Amino acid sequence: MRKIYVILALCSAWVAGMACTNFLVGKDASVDGSTMISYAADSYALYGHLHFAPAADHAPGAMREVNDWDTGKPLCSIPQVAHTYNVVGNMNEHQLTIGETTWGGRSELETGEGIDYGSLMYIALERCKTAREAIKCMTDLVAEYGYASSGESFSIADPNEVWMLELIGKGKVEKGAVWVATRIPDDCIAAHANQARITTINFKDKENWMWSKDVVKFARKLGYYTGKKDEDFNFQEAYAP
């Protein structure tokens, strides 16, 4: 079985910021055919932290409390699924792995209400087997409950595919988030570090790209994009100028 390797470098006690860096490696770009994600979080507050959620069965009607990953502040509660998977650190028993870096973006699009970026990661790890499932899970959750954090890049990998998901909320205008995800080609390596990376979107390639249905429409609505053609739309320029 192919393995996903997660490197957790939690260091730099003198760094006050929450700077993070991810490398994403396709299976044909590694020596042994493994997909890889590295996750370096320069945050002394995370030193020694290792997330653990054992696999569990849940009764009908059970709820999952959502608390902000950074502050512990209660945010909301959502219906629990019948079974959740074993999660250690940022990987679950199916070798689904998720990392992140924060890029902030337009401050008016952050509300502090809904589900935060950290909870999205761990809820997806508890519920999903593949990267594609995780993207759907995370984006469905923010569409229903709202997104509490600022702009975020997520690295999402399973033993066969590596994806980058970028997501930002809609502020007080609407509940939910706008987002885009792209698959990293198997023979490529990518990275992100506190800066939105995805620019133009290949709307014709639905196998290797995913996006919210209003990713361009919402930018036009708020005046972030005034171009006539969707194919000229630039996610980074619109939401993280």
One Martini backbone bead per residue (centre of mass of N, CA, C, O) as a GRO file, in nm:
protein
  241
    1MET     BB    1   0.096   0.036   0.023
    2ARG     BB    2   0.063   0.348  -0.002
    3LYS     BB    3   0.209   0.643   0.130
    4ILE     BB    4   0.166   0.911   0.355
    5TYR     BB    5   0.359   1.196   0.434
    6VAL     BB    6   0.395   1.374   0.747
    7ILE     BB    7   0.527   1.692   0.827
    8LEU     BB    8   0.586   1.818   1.160
    9ALA     BB    9   0.683   2.161   1.208
   10LEU     BB   10   0.701   2.280   1.543
   11CYS     BB   11   0.821   2.611   1.574
   12SER     BB   12   0.943   2.907   1.666
   13ALA     BB   13   0.898   3.077   1.952
   14TRP     BB   14   0.954   3.380   1.828
   15VAL     BB   15   0.697   3.346   1.660
   16ALA     BB   16   0.387   3.512   1.641
   17GLY     BB   17   0.299   3.399   1.394
   18MET     BB   18   0.092   3.186   1.157
   19ALA     BB   19   0.314   3.034   0.988
   20CYS     BB   20   0.286   2.842   0.681
   21THR     BB   21   0.394   2.527   0.510
   22ASN     BB   22   0.342   2.359   0.190
   23PHE     BB   23   0.394   2.040   0.041
   24LEU     BB   24   0.321   1.888  -0.287
   25VAL     BB   25   0.320   1.536  -0.394
   26GLY     BB   26   0.323   1.340  -0.646
   27LYS     BB   27   0.352   1.003  -0.721
   28ASP     BB   28   0.560   1.062  -0.980
   29ALA     BB   29   0.761   1.256  -0.786
   30SER     BB   30   0.837   1.001  -0.636
   31VAL     BB   31   1.029   0.729  -0.574
   32ASP     BB   32   0.777   0.527  -0.445
   33GLY     BB   33   0.476   0.649  -0.521
   34SER     BB   34   0.413   0.870  -0.320
   35THR     BB   35   0.225   1.072  -0.155
   36MET     BB   36   0.273   1.422  -0.039
   37ILE     BB   37   0.277   1.609   0.280
   38SER     BB   38   0.374   1.914   0.413
   39TYR     BB   39   0.368   2.063   0.763
   40ALA     BB   40   0.451   2.392   0.859
   41ALA     BB   41   0.421   2.540   1.192
   42ASP     BB   42   0.493   2.869   1.311
   43SER     BB   43   0.386   2.768   1.631
   44TYR     BB   44   0.418   2.757   1.970
   45ALA     BB   45   0.118   2.669   2.040
   46LEU     BB   46   0.173   2.371   1.887
   47TYR     BB   47   0.361   2.254   2.075
   48GLY     BB   48   0.292   1.909   2.119
   49HIS     BB   49   0.061   1.875   1.922
   50LEU     BB   50  -0.179   1.588   1.895
   51HIS     BB   51  -0.419   1.474   1.718
   52PHE     BB   52  -0.714   1.277   1.845
   53ALA     BB   53  -0.954   1.040   1.684
   54PRO     BB   54  -1.143   0.792   1.734
   55ALA     BB   55  -1.315   0.555   1.631
   56ALA     BB   56  -1.683   0.575   1.572
   57ASP     BB   57  -2.010   0.533   1.690
   58HIS     BB   58  -2.337   0.685   1.618
   59ALA     BB   59  -2.622   0.799   1.712
   60PRO     BB   60  -2.909   0.897   1.636
   61GLY     BB   61  -2.889   1.254   1.669
   62ALA     BB   62  -2.613   1.322   1.692
   63MET     BB   63  -2.366   1.563   1.792
   64ARG     BB   64  -2.121   1.810   1.679
   65GLU     BB   65  -1.892   1.999   1.812
   66VAL     BB   66  -1.777   2.340   1.733
   67ASN     BB   67  -1.442   2.452   1.775
   68ASP     BB   68  -1.207   2.663   1.768
   69TRP     BB   69  -0.883   2.576   1.703
   70ASP     BB   70  -0.731   2.835   1.827
   71THR     BB   71  -0.948   2.916   2.088
   72GLY     BB   72  -1.220   2.727   2.164
   73LYS     BB   73  -1.460   2.853   2.051
   74PRO     BB   74  -1.783   2.833   2.023
   75LEU     BB   75  -1.989   2.789   1.723
   76CYS     BB   76  -2.126   2.492   1.676
   77SER     BB   77  -2.360   2.239   1.559
   78ILE     BB   78  -2.359   1.906   1.415
   79PRO     BB   79  -2.439   1.640   1.261
   80GLN     BB   80  -2.372   1.320   1.301
   81VAL     BB   81  -2.231   1.045   1.197
   82ALA     BB   82  -2.233   0.707   1.222
   83HIS     BB   83  -1.918   0.712   1.124
   84THR     BB   84  -1.582   0.743   1.241
   85TYR     BB   85  -1.251   0.794   1.196
   86ASN     BB   86  -0.926   0.750   1.243
   87VAL     BB   87  -0.721   1.012   1.402
   88VAL     BB   88  -0.377   1.123   1.339
   89GLY     BB   89  -0.337   1.420   1.330
   90ASN     BB   90  -0.346   1.463   0.960
   91MET     BB   91  -0.446   1.150   0.962
   92ASN     BB   92  -0.607   0.869   0.850
   93GLU     BB   93  -0.682   0.530   0.801
   94HIS     BB   94  -0.690   0.608   0.468
   95GLN     BB   95  -0.462   0.833   0.408
   96LEU     BB   96  -0.583   1.093   0.470
   97THR     BB   97  -0.464   1.435   0.408
   98ILE     BB   98  -0.436   1.757   0.598
   99GLY     BB   99  -0.349   2.092   0.523
  100GLU     BB  100  -0.226   2.443   0.591
  101THR     BB  101  -0.274   2.795   0.485
  102THR     BB  102  -0.281   3.138   0.553
  103TRP     BB  103  -0.411   3.447   0.362
  104GLY     BB  104  -0.699   3.594   0.425
  105GLY     BB  105  -0.769   3.849   0.258
  106ARG     BB  106  -1.070   3.979   0.264
  107SER     BB  107  -1.193   4.108   0.558
  108GLU     BB  108  -1.509   4.136   0.478
  109LEU     BB  109  -1.533   3.797   0.459
  110GLU     BB  110  -1.527   3.792   0.774
  111THR     BB  111  -1.732   3.667   1.068
  112GLY     BB  112  -1.698   3.416   1.287
  113GLU     BB  113  -1.911   3.224   1.143
  114GLY     BB  114  -1.934   2.877   1.192
  115ILE     BB  115  -1.668   2.713   1.034
  116ASP     BB  116  -1.355   2.646   1.079
  117TYR     BB  117  -1.064   2.544   0.937
  118GLY     BB  118  -0.980   2.321   1.143
  119SER     BB  119  -1.252   2.171   1.161
  120LEU     BB  120  -1.273   2.095   0.867
  121MET     BB  121  -1.034   1.902   0.863
  122TYR     BB  122  -1.131   1.698   1.093
  123ILE     BB  123  -1.404   1.627   0.981
  124ALA     BB  124  -1.300   1.509   0.715
  125LEU     BB  125  -1.120   1.288   0.847
  126GLU     BB  126  -1.367   1.146   0.992
  127ARG     BB  127  -1.550   1.109   0.696
  128CYS     BB  128  -1.312   1.043   0.487
  129LYS     BB  129  -1.116   0.877   0.212
  130THR     BB  130  -1.088   1.115   0.005
  131ALA     BB  131  -1.015   1.407  -0.147
  132ARG     BB  132  -1.286   1.451  -0.289
  133GLU     BB  133  -1.459   1.408  -0.038
  134ALA     BB  134  -1.335   1.639   0.130
  135ILE     BB  135  -1.415   1.874  -0.049
  136LYS     BB  136  -1.718   1.826  -0.032
  137CYS     BB  137  -1.747   1.837   0.273
  138MET     BB  138  -1.631   2.124   0.327
  139THR     BB  139  -1.818   2.283   0.124
  140ASP     BB  140  -2.090   2.189   0.237
  141LEU     BB  141  -2.058   2.300   0.524
  142VAL     BB  142  -2.025   2.608   0.452
  143ALA     BB  143  -2.294   2.631   0.298
  144GLU     BB  144  -2.472   2.564   0.561
  145TYR     BB  145  -2.291   2.717   0.818
  146GLY     BB  146  -2.043   2.851   0.738
  147TYR     BB  147  -1.748   3.076   0.760
  148ALA     BB  148  -1.509   3.178   1.021
  149SER     BB  149  -1.270   3.242   0.841
  150SER     BB  150  -1.024   3.304   0.646
  151GLY     BB  151  -0.823   3.267   0.405
  152GLU     BB  152  -0.755   2.934   0.250
  153SER     BB  153  -0.520   2.669   0.229
  154PHE     BB  154  -0.546   2.328   0.111
  155SER     BB  155  -0.406   2.013   0.170
  156ILE     BB  156  -0.504   1.718  -0.028
  157ALA     BB  157  -0.462   1.359   0.040
  158ASP     BB  158  -0.412   1.052  -0.112
  159PRO     BB  159  -0.263   0.772  -0.250
  160ASN     BB  160  -0.339   0.912  -0.558
  161GLU     BB  161  -0.410   1.218  -0.468
  162VAL     BB  162  -0.358   1.582  -0.520
  163TRP     BB  163  -0.483   1.879  -0.352
  164MET     BB  164  -0.599   2.225  -0.396
  165LEU     BB  165  -0.767   2.440  -0.160
  166GLU     BB  166  -0.956   2.747  -0.199
  167LEU     BB  167  -1.095   2.966   0.069
  168ILE     BB  168  -1.378   3.198   0.119
  169GLY     BB  169  -1.589   3.403   0.240
  170LYS     BB  170  -1.905   3.628   0.240
  171GLY     BB  171  -1.976   3.753   0.484
  172LYS     BB  172  -2.277   3.949   0.506
  173VAL     BB  173  -2.408   3.874   0.232
  174GLU     BB  174  -2.353   3.554   0.273
  175LYS     BB  175  -2.368   3.234   0.311
  176GLY     BB  176  -2.050   3.095   0.306
  177ALA     BB  177  -1.845   3.015   0.006
  178VAL     BB  178  -1.562   3.056  -0.192
  179TRP     BB  179  -1.411   2.828  -0.446
  180VAL     BB  180  -1.108   2.630  -0.529
  181ALA     BB  181  -0.988   2.331  -0.710
  182THR     BB  182  -0.674   2.148  -0.766
  183ARG     BB  183  -0.493   1.918  -0.932
  184ILE     BB  184  -0.200   1.765  -0.889
  185PRO     BB  185   0.011   1.646  -1.080
  186ASP     BB  186   0.174   1.346  -1.052
  187ASP     BB  187   0.464   1.494  -1.169
  188CYS     BB  188   0.429   1.706  -0.928
  189ILE     BB  189   0.519   2.010  -0.747
  190ALA     BB  190   0.392   2.195  -0.467
  191ALA     BB  191   0.312   2.523  -0.307
  192HIS     BB  192   0.231   2.692   0.016
  193ALA     BB  193   0.258   3.040   0.185
  194ASN     BB  194   0.040   3.267   0.270
  195GLN     BB  195  -0.075   3.236  -0.040
  196ALA     BB  196  -0.254   3.262  -0.295
  197ARG     BB  197  -0.232   3.047  -0.600
  198ILE     BB  198  -0.490   3.064  -0.757
  199THR     BB  199  -0.602   3.175  -1.056
  200THR     BB  200  -0.693   3.050  -1.308
  201ILE     BB  201  -0.967   2.860  -1.450
  202ASN     BB  202  -1.049   2.534  -1.571
  203PHE     BB  203  -1.372   2.491  -1.683
  204LYS     BB  204  -1.322   2.232  -1.882
  205ASP     BB  205  -1.178   2.070  -1.629
  206LYS     BB  206  -1.363   1.852  -1.425
  207GLU     BB  207  -1.142   1.642  -1.326
  208ASN     BB  208  -0.914   1.879  -1.208
  209TRP     BB  209  -1.166   2.064  -1.130
  210MET     BB  210  -1.307   2.285  -0.874
  211TRP     BB  211  -1.613   2.481  -0.794
  212SER     BB  212  -1.801   2.730  -0.722
  213LYS     BB  213  -2.079   2.847  -0.888
  214ASP     BB  214  -2.004   3.166  -0.767
  215VAL     BB  215  -1.702   3.262  -0.798
  216VAL     BB  216  -1.763   3.492  -1.013
  217LYS     BB  217  -2.036   3.623  -0.940
  218PHE     BB  218  -1.949   3.732  -0.659
  219ALA     BB  219  -1.722   3.917  -0.763
  220ARG     BB  220  -1.909   4.092  -0.931
  221LYS     BB  221  -2.106   4.185  -0.708
  222LEU     BB  222  -1.845   4.329  -0.543
  223GLY     BB  223  -1.621   4.431  -0.766
  224TYR     BB  224  -1.364   4.228  -0.812
  225TYR     BB  225  -1.496   4.173  -1.105
  226THR     BB  226  -1.514   4.316  -1.461
  227GLY     BB  227  -1.512   4.104  -1.653
  228LYS     BB  228  -1.657   3.919  -1.925
  229LYS     BB  229  -1.479   3.658  -1.879
  230ASP     BB  230  -1.444   3.374  -1.699
  231GLU     BB  231  -1.155   3.279  -1.808
  232ASP     BB  232  -1.022   3.561  -1.681
  233PHE     BB  233  -1.049   3.482  -1.406
  234ASN     BB  234  -0.894   3.569  -1.077
  235PHE     BB  235  -0.882   3.453  -0.767
  236GLN     BB  236  -0.648   3.603  -0.634
  237GLU     BB  237  -0.721   3.896  -0.725
  238ALA     BB  238  -1.009   3.900  -0.599
  239TYR     BB  239  -0.951   3.764  -0.285
  240ALA     BB  240  -0.606   3.831  -0.284
  241PRO     BB  241  -0.469   4.133  -0.361
   0.00000   0.00000   0.00000
